[in-house]
Amino acid sequence: MNSLERVQTVLRGEIPDYLPVIPQSFMFAMRTGGYNIGTVNRNPAIMAKCHMESREKFGYDGCVIDVDDSTLAEACGAKVIFRDDEVAVVDERNPLLKDRIKQERYPWLCRNL
């Protein structure tokens, strides 16, 4: 059974030869590829290369293309600081997001914003 067959077997609710391994390992993948997180955050081709090399080297059945959680905040409009040797960090709280959350009836999320 190859990786694709293994994952498809699980998604069908059947039992594969062994449980597929698909780790979220962005920092590990970057180090395996020989790059720092700052370089990878600025270059999606290098990001993909690192994940694929890590997958091939360690025999994973797949990979989660992810770098850090700040990219999600940036997609919502928050200002993000990209650093060279560590993951990015959120630099501010976005007041537009706070207003949107209130409009969408989730006021409990805004208590500490």
N, C-alpha and C positions, 0 to 999 in steps of 0.2 A: 504494500500500500504506500503510495507516495503522499506528500504533504497535502496536496489538493484533495485527493481522495479521502484522506483522514479527516480533514475539516468538513468536507461535504457529508461524510458519514455521520459525524456528530450533529451537524445541522439538520439532518433527516431524523434525528432521534435514535440512531442506531449505534452500535458499539464498534469502535475502530480497533485496530491492532494495539494501539496505545493512545493515551490522551494527547491531543495535539498541544504543542508548546508554542505559544505566541506571546512572548514577554513584552512588557512596556519597559524598554531598557535604553532610553535615549542617551543618558550619560555614559553608560557602559559601551554602547555602540560607537559613540564619538571617540572614546579612548581607544577602542579596538581599531578604529580607522586611523588613529594617530592625529586627530584634530581636537582643538579646544571648542568649547560650546559657543564662544563668541564667533568663531569662524563659521561654524555650522548654522548658527542663527541667521547669518547673512548670506548663506549660499544653499539654496534648496537642492542643487545637484550633489553637493558634498554630503548633505544630510541623507539623501537617498542612498548614496554610495556607502556611507558608514553603516546604515541599517542593513543593507544587502550583504556587505562583507561580514558583518557580525552574524547574520542569519546563516550564511554559508559556512562560516568557520565553526559555529557551535551547533549546527544541525537543527535550528528551530524550524517549525512548520510554517511560520509566517512572522511578520513583524508589524508593530504598531508604529506608523510614521507620526512621531510626536517629538517635540523638542522640550517644551516646558508649558506650564499652565498659564503663563503670562500672555501667550499668544491668544488665548481665549478672551482674556480681558481686553487686549488690544483690539480684537475684532468687535468688541462691544463699545469701543470708543475711548478706553482709558489710555493714558499716556504710559508708555513702557520704557524702561531704561535697559538697553542691551549692554551686557558686560562681557569682557573678554574671557574670563576664567570661571565664571559662574553663570547659572541660569539668569534669565531676565527677571526684573522685578517691576511691579506696578508702582508708579510714582504718584498717582493721584486717585481720588475717587471721582467718578464722573457724575456730575449733578444731573445730566440728562438721563442717565440710566436710572438714577434715584426717582426722578419724576415718572419715568416710564413704568417702573416697578409699582409705584403707587397707583397709576392709572390701570394697571393690569390686576389690581386687587390683591397685592401681596405686601401690605403695609408692614407686616412683621419682619420683612427683610430690611426695611429701612430704619429700624430702631437705632442701629449703630453706624449708619452712613453719615 
